[in-house]
């Protein structure tokens, strides 16, 4: 059976997110191994069929050892395996590929609509999301599109209702969402995670 690595950035806090991701994985016939991304060791590259980095409440710009270590590891994971960043994990993945990450004035906690771009409509990760699909956001940070000269083929897949990046693909294997696709709500947001897991299952 295929196995994915979940890198947990909730720093020991009680949350249903990791359990929800694990439930989605098991429903797709995939087992999981959970790693403490802040206080523990990171998974090795090329060891799992895919890597998922969770949301969390930490500062994605702080020069803490865990953040520096994880941000440096993400492009290495993505060289050979699919990588999905969620929330905080998405901001770290974005920063690793040169996209600006900024604090927002008012934290966004709740359900908001998301708008896919034309690239999002055709991307394997996002192809089922319609305009104004409801998604769950739990964040104090935003990812912004980089200058065109530094994009190197990366693309925005969706924008949030606040106008910042809701989803992006950084490389053929690395993508992510500022929202939490593991949350089961009305609409098709959870299909993002389903698409990612099915691709992970096809990895050799």
C-alpha positions, 0 to 999 in steps of 0.5 A: 500500500502506498504511504504519504508523509504528513508534516504537522505544523500545529505544534502539538495543538489539538486539531482535527485537520491532521485526522481529516487528511489521514481519513481522506488518505485512507479512503483512497487506499493510502496509509500515512506517517505523521511528522512533527514539522516544528519540534521533530524530525522531517521525513526524508526525500524520495521515501514516501509517495507524496508529502503534505504540509499542514496549516498551523499558527506559526509565523512563516517568516520567522528565522526559527530553525524549524522554518528554515529547515522545512522551507529548504527541504520542500523543493527537494521533496518536489524534485521527485514526489508530489508536494501539497502545502495547506495554509501555513504549509502553502506559505512556506512552499510559496516562499521556497519558490520565491513568491512574496508572503505578507501578514494581513491586517485582519485574520480570516477565520471562516468560510469564504468563496474562492475564484479559480483562474483559467489555469485553475480550471484546467489544472489536475488539482483544481479542475472541479472547482467552480467560481465562488466555491466555498472554502475554509480559511484559517490564516493571518498571512497571504501569498502574493503573485511574484513579479512576472520575470521570476515566475518561471512557469509557476501559475496562480490557480485561484484567488481568494475573496480578499484578492490574494492567492488562494491556490498556486502551482509552483512546479509540476509536482509542487502546489498548494492552497491557502484554504483547508481542502480537508474540511468537508463543506458544501461545494467541491473544495475537498476534491482538491485533496482527493485529486492530489491523493489519487495522483500520489497513489499513481507514483512509482 
